[in-house]
Amino acid sequence: MDKEKKLKQTQEEEEEMEFKDCENHSQQAQQQEEEKEKIEIGDEIIRSKIGIMRALAERDDPSVKEVDDFMIRRFLRARDLDIEKANTMLLKYLSWRRTFLPKGFVSESEISNQLADNKLCMQGVDKQGRPIVVAFGGRHKPTKGNLEEVKRFVVYGLEKICARMPRGQEKFVAIGDLEGWGYSNSDIRAYIASLSILQDCYPERLAKLFIVHVPYIFMTAWKVVYPFIDSRTKKKVKI
């Protein structure tokens, strides 16, 4: 009798465990479905915002029709999905591009002084497939060329790195190598202008910026430049 009772108890315990396992599995499946639904809802919201922003922007600038959804999404992300702010930013960028790049690109003849110093080098890609570019700060000579040429050189570099991005990739990694950097290489105006172009015209393109071989004296220039870096970009900079 005791054996039958124990056997029955064991069977009941096993059934209870099976029920709990099924219940846990059901709960996990439900949680996964809920998480999946959240992701889909999130994507749906972004798609909706892209559509609204596109319609809004096209009323002021018909050339927006040539802009893909990925670009609109980058501008939205740069302004925390605020359609009005992102739209203003995009329209300003398109106007800038028509003025600054009337031919659609920067020719090497326009930046010959900058290219002569070999201060920009395109590398391979990182583990995530993001193109890598290295800038050698110690090779920059403020006396060669003018600020406009430096700006064109920055745009030339950004256009080149963006063109190297594989399908599905929107970001790049930059390395600022300051080996040999001294006060003669310091160019605050150029640094601020470069930041402005990156943040305002190529938003959400930079994944990370690693500044290496940093001399102590560079921190003086860095303190001047730092306030001009927006909060989103600051999180991407590693010194």
N, C-alpha and C positions, 0 to 999 in steps of 0.2 A: 504493500500500500504506500509505504514511504517512497519507494522507488518511482511509482506512478505519479505521486505528488511532486517529486523533484523533477521528473521528466516534463510534467505539465508546466511547472514553474519555469524550467529552462526554455521550453518552447515559447512561453509567453514573453520571456525576456528577449529572446531572439526576434520575435515578432515586433516587440516594442522598439528594439534597436533598428530593425529594418524600416519601421515606420519613421523613426527619427532621421535615419539616413535619407529616406525619400523626402521627408519634410525639409531637411537641410539643403538637399539637392534642388528642391523646388524653390526654396528661398533664394539660393545662389543664382538659379536660372532667372528668377524674377528680378533680382538685383542687376544682373547682366543686361536684361532687357530694358530695365529702367535707365541704366547708364547709356545703353545704345540709343535709347529714345532721346535722352538729353543731348547726346552728340548730334543726332539727326536734327533735333529742334534748333540747336545752336547753329548748325550749318544752314538750316532753313532761314534763320534770322539774318545771318550774314548775306545769304543770297538775296533775301528781300531788300536788305539795305543797299546792296550793290545795284539792284534794279532801280531803286528809288533815286540813288545818287546819280546813276547814269542818265536817267530821264531829266533830272534837275540840271546836270552839267551840260547836256546837249542843247538845252534851251539857250544857254549863253555862249556855247562854243561847239559848233557842229563837228569839229575835229575829234571830239570825244568818241565818236563812232568808231574811230580807228584804235581806241584804247581798249585793251583786253580786260577781262574781269579780274585777273590777278593783280594788275596795276591798281585798279580801283580798290581792291581789297587791301593792298599795302597802304594806300593813303588813308583808308578807313581805320586800319589798325594803328597807324601813326597818330591818329586823333581819337583814340579810344572809342571807335565806332560812332563818333559824333558826325552825322551826315553833313550838317551845315559847315562845320569846321573843315572836314575832309574835302568837301566840294570846293571851298574857297582855296584850299591848299593845292588841289589838282588844277584848277583854272589858272592859278598864279604860275604853276609849273609849266603848263602848256604855253602860256604867254612868254615866259622866260625862254623856253626852248626855241620858239620861233625866232626870237631876237638873237639869242646867243649862238644857236646852231642853225643858221638859215640854210645851210647845205645838208643838214641832218647829221653832220659829223665834224670832228676836228681834224684838219689835215696836219701831217707831221711838219710841214713847212711853217705852220703857225706857232709851233712850240719847239723849234730847233735848239734853242738855248737849254731848255729843260731836258730834252732827250740826250743831249751831249754829255750830261753828267751821269747817265745810267743809274738814276736813283730809284727806278721802279722796275721790279722784276716779277713776272708772272710765274708762279710755281704750279704744282699739280693740284690735287684735291685732297681734302681731309677724309676721315673715315665715313663721314656723312655725305660725301660727294660735293662738298662746297669748295669752289675754286679758292686758291690761296694767292694773295698778292703781298709782296714784301716791298716796303718803302725804306730807303736808306737815308735817314735824316742827316747824317754826317756829310753827305754829298751835296746837300742843298746849299746853293750860294745865292743869297738875297740880292747881290749886286748884278747877277746875270738875268737879263730880261726884266719885265715889270710885273705888277700884280695881275694884270689882265692875262698875261701869258701863263702865269702860274695857275690861274683859274681854268684856263683852257686845258692846261696839262692835267689838272685834277679830273676834269670832265672826260678827257681822252682816256685816262686810266680807268675811270668808273665805267665808261661805255665798253671798254675792252674786256674788263672782268665780267661784266653782266652778259656780254655776248658769249662768254665761255661757259656759262651755266648750263648744265645738262637739263633735259626736259624734267619738269617737276621740281626743280631747285630754284629758289628765289634769293638765296643769301650767299655771301662770300665771307671769307675770313681774311683779316688784314694783320700784318706784322710790321710794326714800326721798329726798325733796328737803329738804335742811336749810338752805335759804336763810333767813337771818334767825334761825336757831336760836341761843339763848343759854342761860345757866344757868337762867333762869326757865322754860325749856321742858323742862329735864332732869327725867326721871321714871324712875329706875332700876327701881323696883318694877314699873312698867307695862311697861317694855321686857322685863324678865325674864319677866313673866306672859304677855306676847304671844308670846315665843319658845316658852314651854312649851306654849301652846295650839297653835301652828303645828306644832311637832315631834311632840307626843304625840297630837294629835287630827286633824291634817290632814297626815300623813306623805306624803312624795313628791308633794306638790302644788306646792311652790315649785320653779320651774326656775332662776330667777336673781333676785338682789336687788342692784340697783345703788343705791348711796348716793352722791348727788351734792351739789355745793355744800357740801362738808363744812368747817365752820370748825375751826380748830386746837383750840379749847377742847372740841370734841365728843370728841376722842380720850381725854380724861380719863374720860368716861362710858363710852366704848367699851371701855376696858381693864377696867372693872368687869363689863360685860355679856359680853364675849368668852368667858370660861370657861364660861358657861352655854349656849353654842352647840355642838351636837354636831358631830362631824367631818364628817358628810355635808352638813350645812347650811353649815358654814364654807367648803366648796369652791364654794358657790353665791353667796357674797357678794363683791361687787366694790366697793371704795371708791376 
